[in-house]
């Protein structure tokens, strides 16, 4: 194969990604203040939890101490925890002004994922304690919201008539593996789901971040409730797809959090990140071997070909190929820089995006292997 043609293909891909993919790489969709509504609607936070003893006290305390002006309560749906999650949450709520309801979810029915069954159980409880709530806040048990986050999300939702308002939480990026892989994870997510297109009602793209989703209750009713996505592993984006499809004018919004929403999940080890990605990567490809092969080839062409051509110059001395590869690698680094900046990383780390891409490609292949071995979607003792 002609090396120049391969380099030209990689450059063409980067020209498309830079200028024709909704400028996903700008990382510019951020929370911003909106005027306060005339009245603050009632909200119920629904938090599914399974063995979250390490984080649940901090999360519950933060929810109950927020400065939201309207009525607000929290439902914790304990999905068979054996580590004392519910008791820890109960103690964290002592002395707080906001109410906390704790329920143990019924046995998991066939066809449901554990998280979505807990979410459904929590929604049913929320209907009992707050039948007039205008929004549900679907939040993960490891996501801490800043005191004013709910205020800002509701103000925006009311101002822009949003059916779904979501924040991609700031993930833990400590340690060598976290620094290498977590900003890249956010970058790749933006590439798959360009935020500006998600936020444009005229565009077909839909996506959300499950750690923090403010869902209007009438929108949830309109799609038939949580049950319509009961088996989805990538449940946040499945929910966003359903809601955005309600009508051509239905509006959703997804933004990147700085300190508004923070994940307490430890990502300092390679195994933790690998498990997180391998659980759903093959589901993202629709469990298709053909799409897996195509995605693997595409990742190699886009991220690995430019640096390999440059680093092996002594074996080919194809200067036109080198020229194309240099431009492609430069565009790669340039588009990665805004996400690195979001995570307070130095710009020179953009040169290592090919290494991150190689590892994520391996995780994607690992996800397929796990699925073929009957271990796909495994999470906290369950396999889906």
Order of alpha helices (4+ residues) and beta strands (2+ residues): alpha-beta-alpha-beta-alpha-beta-alpha-beta-beta-alpha-beta-alpha-alpha-beta-alpha-alpha-beta-beta-alpha-alpha-alpha-alpha-alpha-alpha
